Each structure stands twice: as C-alpha cells, then as structure tokens.
Amino acid sequence: MVIDKMENASLYYGLGPRFQKALEWLRTVDPDTLTPGQRVELEGSDIYAFLFDVDTLPVEDCKLECHRNYADIQYLVSGLEGAGYALPDAPLEQLTEYDAAGDIQFYTTKWDTLTIRPGTFYIVWPQDLHAPRVAVEQPVPVRRLVAKVRLD
C-alpha cells in the first residue's frame, strides 16, 4: 500500500506509464464534470475511473475487498474517511467468491484503519485487503475518485 498527498503524485510515476496517466488524471480532473458512478475510460480497459459521492459507513457495515487484475488508486476530494487495511496473512473469513467481472472479492478479519483526508490518495495492490468508506467518528458525505489500473 502507498499513501501520500496528491501534490507528491509525481514520485510514483516510476510505477509505470499506466500509473502515471492515472495519477495525472486524478490530479487534474474537475470532479464537477463527472457523473457519480459513471465509468470513465482513460486508456481502453487498462485504466478506468469513477467518481463516488457517498456517505461513509459505520465500521461494522464495511467489508474488506481485494482485487486480482487491477490496482486501485483512491483519491479523497472532500470529506473525511477511514480506510480499513489488513495484510493477507491475517486470519481471513471469506465472505464472497471472486467476481471476475468486477475483479473483486470480499473478506472480513480484524483490521487497522487509516484516516484519509482531502488531497490524499492511496494505492492498493492485489495483496492489500482494504475497506473504503469507513466512518472516522460518524458517517459523513465524501467525494472520492477511484482509478483502476490494470496490472498485466
């Protein structure tokens, strides 16, 4: 997992051209020009993104997720959000089978929570179990951009 401020995004361009393109897009896009939930293609099926205008959830309503084919870059535009995080060697309870179409699978276990503030992004790899939308103190509205970067 990588976590940093968007002003430092160029430090991660070395992860490859797809990551550079996704980070540049996240840094420059005007969220007000996007429709929440609509998929935005950045480079065919190699990079796509979404805007989410949602409320955070009580921790008991959040689930850890992981992906196999894509890394997530999650960027908090506004609000305050927790991000649950657990390593895959934690004692996991599988909640769902892997959904190949959505490239997602859900688990539960005890996890740690990072506080994500506006202007912060984090990158999660397939081995990073993460739970977005965790309420820090109480549920609040957040605006978050998520770029999905194909790894192969």
Backbone hydrogen bonds in HBPLUS format (Angstrom, degrees):
<---DONOR---> <-ACCEPTOR-->    atom                        ^
c    i                          cat <-CA-CA->   ^        H-A-AA   ^      H-
h    n   atom  resd res      DA  || num        DHA   H-A  angle D-A-AA Bond
n    s   type  num  typ     dist DA aas  dist angle  dist       angle   num
A0002-VAL N   A0123-ILE O   3.03 MM 121  5.01 156.2  2.09 139.4 146.1     1
A0123-ILE N   A0002-VAL O   2.79 MM 121  5.01 150.7  1.87 137.7 147.5     2
A0004-ASP N   A0121-PHE O   3.01 MM 117  5.69 162.9  2.04 161.4 165.8     3
A0121-PHE N   A0004-ASP O   2.83 MM 117  5.69 167.6  1.85 171.1 175.0     4
A0008-ASN N   A0005-LYS O   2.93 MM   3  5.62 161.8  1.97 120.6 126.5     5
A0006-MET N   A0119-GLY O   2.76 MM 113  5.65 163.1  1.79 167.4 166.9     6
A0009-ALA N   A0006-MET O   3.00 MM   3  5.04 165.7  2.02 116.4 116.6     7
A0011-LEU N   A0008-ASN O   2.98 MM   3  5.80 160.0  2.02 126.9 132.5     8
A0012-TYR N   A0009-ALA O   2.91 MM   3  5.68 165.5  1.93 126.2 130.8     9
A0013-TYR N   A0010-SER O   3.30 MM   3  5.25 170.7  2.31 105.3 107.9    10
A0015-LEU N   A0012-TYR O   3.04 MM   3  5.71 167.3  2.05 119.5 122.6    11
A0016-GLY N   A0013-TYR O   3.13 MM   3  6.01 167.5  2.14 124.0 126.9    12
A0020-GLN N   A0016-GLY O   2.99 MM   4  6.27 159.7  2.03 154.3 160.9    13
A0021-LYS N   A0017-PRO O   2.94 MM   4  6.05 165.4  1.96 146.0 149.8    14
A0022-ALA N   A0018-ARG O   2.94 MM   4  6.14 164.1  1.97 149.3 153.8    15
A0023-LEU N   A0019-PHE O   2.87 MM   4  5.97 166.8  1.88 152.9 156.7    16
A0024-GLU N   A0020-GLN O   2.88 MM   4  6.01 160.5  1.92 152.4 158.1    17
A0025-TRP N   A0021-LYS O   2.96 MM   4  6.12 156.8  2.01 145.8 152.4    18
A0026-LEU N   A0022-ALA O   2.90 MM   4  6.15 165.4  1.92 152.2 156.1    19
A0027-ARG N   A0023-LEU O   2.97 MM   4  6.08 151.8  2.05 144.4 151.9    20
A0028-THR N   A0024-GLU O   3.07 MM   4  6.21 139.6  2.24 142.9 152.6    21
A0028-THR N   A0025-TRP O   3.15 MM   3  5.27 129.1  2.42  98.3 111.3    22
A0029-VAL N   A0025-TRP O   2.85 MM   4  5.63 152.2  1.92 162.6 164.3    23
A0033-THR N   A0030-ASP O   2.91 MM   3  5.70 168.3  1.92 128.2 132.2    24
A0034-LEU N   A0031-PRO O   3.05 MM   3  5.37 165.7  2.07 114.5 118.4    25
A0038-GLN N   A0035-THR O   3.05 MM   3  5.59 165.3  2.07 138.6 142.1    26
A0037-GLY N   A0051-LEU O   2.75 MM  14  5.70 158.0  1.79 161.3 166.6    27
A0040-VAL N   A0049-ALA O   2.84 MM   9  5.06 159.5  1.88 149.1 153.5    28
A0049-ALA N   A0040-VAL O   2.84 MM   9  5.06 148.1  1.94 137.6 148.3    29
A0042-LEU N   A0047-ILE O   2.91 MM   5  5.27 165.1  1.93 141.3 142.6    30
A0043-GLU N   A0047-ILE O   3.34 MM   4  5.21 151.9  2.42 141.6 136.4    31
A0046-ASP N   A0043-GLU O   3.01 MM   3  5.59 151.4  2.09 141.4 141.1    32
A0150-ARG N   A0046-ASP O   2.71 MM 104  4.86 174.5  1.71 160.5 159.1    33
A0048-TYR N   A0148-LYS O   3.11 MM 100  5.36 151.9  2.19 140.7 149.4    34
A0148-LYS N   A0048-TYR O   2.68 MM 100  5.36 171.9  1.69 172.8 175.6    35
A0050-PHE N   A0146-VAL O   2.87 MM  96  5.33 143.3  2.01 144.0 155.9    36
A0146-VAL N   A0050-PHE O   2.93 MM  96  5.33 162.0  1.96 153.1 157.9    37
A0052-PHE N   A0144-ARG O   2.74 MM  92  5.14 157.3  1.79 157.0 164.5    38
A0144-ARG N   A0052-PHE O   2.86 MM  92  5.14 161.2  1.89 149.5 155.9    39
A0054-VAL N   A0142-VAL O   3.05 MM  88  5.57 146.0  2.17 154.3 162.3    40
A0142-VAL N   A0054-VAL O   2.67 MM  88  5.57 162.3  1.70 175.4 175.6    41
A0056-THR N   A0140-VAL O   2.86 MM  84  5.51 157.3  1.91 146.7 151.1    42
A0057-LEU N   A0133-ARG O   2.61 MM  76  5.83 161.3  1.64 171.6 171.6    43
A0135-ALA N   A0057-LEU O   2.72 MM  78  5.06 159.7  1.76 151.1 144.3    44
A0061-ASP N   A0058-PRO O   2.82 MM   3  5.52 158.8  1.86 125.6 132.6    45
A0062-CYS N   A0059-VAL O   3.10 MM   3  5.30 165.6  2.12 111.4 115.6    46
A0064-LEU N   A0107-TYR O   3.13 MM  43  5.15 139.1  2.31 155.9 154.3    47
A0107-TYR N   A0064-LEU O   2.88 MM  43  5.15 157.6  1.93 139.6 145.5    48
A0065-GLU N   A0130-HIS O   2.73 MM  65  5.40 155.4  1.79 140.2 146.0    49
A0130-HIS N   A0065-GLU O   3.02 MM  65  5.40 163.3  2.05 150.7 153.0    50
A0066-CYS N   A0105-GLN O   3.00 MM  39  5.57 138.5  2.18 150.2 160.9    51
A0105-GLN N   A0066-CYS O   3.11 MM  39  5.57 134.8  2.32 149.1 156.6    52
A0151-LEU N   A0069-ASN O   2.91 MM  82  5.74 160.1  1.95 159.2 156.5    53
A0071-ALA N   A0149-VAL O   2.87 MM  78  5.18 158.2  1.92 143.2 146.4    54
A0149-VAL N   A0071-ALA O   2.88 MM  78  5.18 168.5  1.90 154.8 158.5    55
A0072-ASP N   A0124-VAL O   3.05 MM  52  5.28 151.1  2.14 148.6 154.3    56
A0124-VAL N   A0072-ASP O   2.92 MM  52  5.28 154.1  1.99 143.9 152.2    57
A0073-ILE N   A0147-ALA O   2.81 MM  74  5.08 146.3  1.92 152.5 160.0    58
A0147-ALA N   A0073-ILE O   2.88 MM  74  5.08 162.5  1.91 147.0 151.1    59
A0074-GLN N   A0122-TYR O   2.82 MM  48  5.35 159.8  1.86 161.0 161.3    60
A0122-TYR N   A0074-GLN O   2.81 MM  48  5.35 145.8  1.93 143.9 155.4    61
A0075-TYR N   A0145-LEU O   2.78 MM  70  5.13 168.5  1.79 164.2 166.6    62
A0145-LEU N   A0075-TYR O   2.87 MM  70  5.13 161.3  1.90 155.0 156.4    63
A0076-LEU N   A0120-THR O   2.99 MM  44  5.78 161.8  2.02 175.2 170.9    64
A0119-GLY N   A0076-LEU O   2.86 MM  43  5.90 159.1  1.90 175.3 169.1    65
A0077-VAL N   A0143-ARG O   2.77 MM  66  5.31 148.7  1.87 148.2 157.0    66
A0078-SER N   A0143-ARG O   3.24 MM  65  5.11 157.0  2.30 133.8 136.4    67
A0143-ARG N   A0078-SER O   3.02 MM  65  5.11 160.8  2.06 134.0 135.7    68
A0081-GLU N   A0116-ILE O   3.13 MM  35  5.19 176.8  2.14 153.9 155.0    69
A0116-ILE N   A0081-GLU O   2.66 MM  35  5.19 169.3  1.67 176.0 179.7    70
A0082-GLY N   A0134-VAL O   2.62 MM  52  4.50 156.6  1.67 151.3 151.5    71
A0134-VAL N   A0082-GLY O   3.12 MM  52  4.50 144.1  2.25 145.4 137.3    72
A0083-ALA N   A0114-LEU O   2.80 MM  31  5.16 149.9  1.89 146.7 156.2    73
A0114-LEU N   A0083-ALA O   2.98 MM  31  5.16 166.9  2.00 136.2 138.1    74
A0084-GLY N   A0131-ALA O   2.83 MM  47  4.42 161.7  1.86 136.1 132.7    75
A0131-ALA N   A0084-GLY O   2.88 MM  47  4.42 150.1  1.97 119.8 121.8    76
A0085-TYR N   A0112-ASP O   2.79 MM  27  5.40 145.4  1.91 157.7 163.0    77
A0112-ASP N   A0085-TYR O   3.10 MM  27  5.40 160.0  2.14 158.8 152.5    78
A0086-ALA N   A0129-LEU O   3.00 MM  43  5.26 154.5  2.07 144.2 146.8    79
A0129-LEU N   A0086-ALA O   3.28 MM  43  5.26 143.7  2.42 177.7 169.0    80
A0090-ALA N   A0087-LEU O   3.07 MM   3  5.82 161.6  2.11 126.0 127.7    81
A0092-LEU N   A0090-ALA O   2.88 MM   2  5.70 106.4  2.43 119.2 102.6    82
A0093-GLU N   A0108-THR O   2.88 MM  15  5.22 152.4  1.95 156.7 163.7    83
A0108-THR N   A0093-GLU O   2.89 MM  15  5.22 137.3  2.07 138.1 151.4    84
A0095-LEU N   A0106-PHE O   2.91 MM  11  5.35 163.5  1.93 136.1 137.4    85
A0096-THR N   A0106-PHE O   3.36 MM  10  5.42 147.3  2.48 143.2 136.4    86
A0099-ASP N   A0104-ILE O   2.91 MM   5  5.39 171.6  1.92 157.1 160.0    87
A0103-ASP N   A0099-ASP O   2.71 MM   4  5.57 113.7  2.15 140.9 160.5    88
A0104-ILE N   A0099-ASP O   3.19 MM   5  5.39 152.7  2.27 134.3 141.6    89
A0120-THR N   A0117-ARG O   3.07 MM   3  5.73 140.7  2.23 148.3 150.4    90
A0128-ASP N   A0125-TRP O   2.86 MM   3  5.27 160.6  1.90 119.5 126.1    91
